[in-house]
Amino acid sequence: MTKATSTALAAWLKAKRISQVEFARRVGVDPNTVYRWVKGDRRPYWKTMEKIAAETGGEVTADSFLSCSAA
């Protein structure tokens, strides 16, 4: 996955001043999982993508993660 995928989430977290740990709690995943998304090593499962979109008010969507190919 390219870094462009993770940039949307990283930028949103920074703008909202929300830690990766707090965001992980909000969407129901392990903090290491969010770290991997931000780093661009992994992409979320479909159900989790829906939670991310809901939590970010649609600013980070499934399209953000799907527009790039997996590493």
C-alpha positions as CSV (number, residue, x, y, z in Angstrom):
1,M,0.0,0.0,0.0
2,T,1.3,3.5,-0.7
3,K,1.6,6.1,1.9
4,A,-1.2,8.1,0.3
5,T,-3.7,5.6,1.8
6,S,-2.5,6.2,5.3
7,T,-2.2,10.0,4.9
8,A,-5.9,10.7,5.1
9,L,-6.3,8.9,8.4
10,A,-3.1,10.3,9.8
11,A,-4.1,13.8,8.8
12,W,-7.5,13.4,10.3
13,L,-6.1,12.1,13.6
14,K,-3.7,15.0,13.8
15,A,-6.3,17.7,12.9
16,K,-8.7,16.3,15.5
17,R,-5.9,15.8,18.0
18,I,-7.0,12.2,18.6
19,S,-4.4,9.6,19.4
20,Q,-4.1,6.3,17.6
21,V,-4.9,4.6,20.9
22,E,-8.1,6.6,21.3
23,F,-9.2,6.1,17.7
24,A,-8.5,2.3,18.1
25,R,-10.9,2.3,21.1
26,R,-13.5,4.2,19.1
27,V,-13.5,1.8,16.2
28,G,-13.0,-1.4,18.2
29,V,-9.5,-2.5,17.1
30,D,-6.1,-2.9,18.7
31,P,-3.9,0.2,18.8
32,N,-1.2,-1.6,16.8
33,T,-3.8,-2.1,14.0
34,V,-4.3,1.7,13.7
35,Y,-0.5,2.1,13.7
36,R,-0.3,-0.3,10.7
37,W,-3.0,1.6,8.9
38,V,-1.3,4.9,9.4
39,K,2.0,3.4,8.4
40,G,0.4,2.0,5.3
41,D,1.2,-1.7,6.1
42,R,-2.4,-2.8,6.3
43,R,-5.8,-1.8,5.3
44,P,-9.0,-2.2,7.4
45,Y,-11.6,-4.9,6.9
46,W,-14.9,-3.8,5.2
47,K,-16.9,-3.6,8.5
48,T,-14.1,-1.6,10.1
49,M,-13.9,0.7,7.1
50,E,-17.6,1.5,7.7
51,K,-16.8,2.3,11.4
52,I,-13.9,4.5,10.3
53,A,-16.0,6.5,7.9
54,A,-18.7,6.9,10.5
55,E,-16.2,8.0,13.2
56,T,-14.5,10.5,10.9
57,G,-17.8,11.9,9.6
58,G,-17.0,10.6,6.1
59,E,-13.6,12.4,5.9
60,V,-11.8,9.1,5.8
61,T,-13.7,6.6,3.6
62,A,-13.2,3.1,2.2
63,D,-12.1,4.8,-1.0
64,S,-9.2,6.3,0.8
65,F,-7.9,2.8,1.6
66,L,-9.0,1.1,-1.7
67,S,-7.5,3.6,-4.1
68,C,-4.1,2.0,-3.6
69,S,-2.9,-1.6,-4.0
70,A,-1.8,-3.7,-1.1
71,A,1.9,-4.0,-0.3
